[in-house]
Amino acid sequence: MIPHATLTVALAVAAALSLWTTGVAWRHRDARSRAARWRCS
């Protein structure tokens, strides 16, 4: 049986990691589209 605290910490870490990867992906996509727009103009 896994202790409740360990489970909560694991869930929090997983949520933070997924949020962080989403943020990085969004920033990367935004920077790429901005660079493409700058090149086109």
C-alpha positions as CSV (number, residue, x, y, z in Angstrom):
1,M,0.0,0.0,0.0
2,I,1.4,3.4,-1.0
3,P,1.2,6.1,1.7
4,H,-1.2,8.9,0.9
5,A,1.5,11.6,1.2
6,T,3.7,9.8,-1.4
7,L,0.7,9.5,-3.8
8,T,-0.1,13.2,-3.4
9,V,3.5,14.3,-4.0
10,A,3.7,12.0,-7.1
11,L,0.5,13.5,-8.5
12,A,1.7,17.1,-7.8
13,V,5.0,16.4,-9.5
14,A,3.3,14.8,-12.5
15,A,0.9,17.8,-12.8
16,A,3.7,20.3,-12.5
17,L,5.8,18.5,-15.1
18,S,2.9,18.3,-17.6
19,L,2.1,22.0,-17.1
20,W,5.8,22.9,-17.6
21,T,6.2,20.8,-20.8
22,T,3.0,22.4,-22.1
23,G,4.3,25.9,-21.3
24,V,7.6,25.2,-23.0
25,A,5.9,23.8,-26.1
26,W,3.6,26.8,-26.3
27,R,6.6,29.3,-26.0
28,H,8.6,27.4,-28.6
29,R,5.6,27.4,-31.0
30,D,5.0,31.1,-30.4
31,A,8.7,32.0,-31.0
32,R,8.8,29.9,-34.1
33,S,5.7,31.6,-35.6
34,R,7.0,35.0,-34.6
35,A,10.3,34.3,-36.4
36,A,8.4,33.0,-39.5
37,R,6.3,36.2,-39.5
38,W,9.4,38.4,-39.1
39,R,11.1,36.5,-42.0
40,C,8.1,37.0,-44.3
41,S,7.7,40.7,-43.7
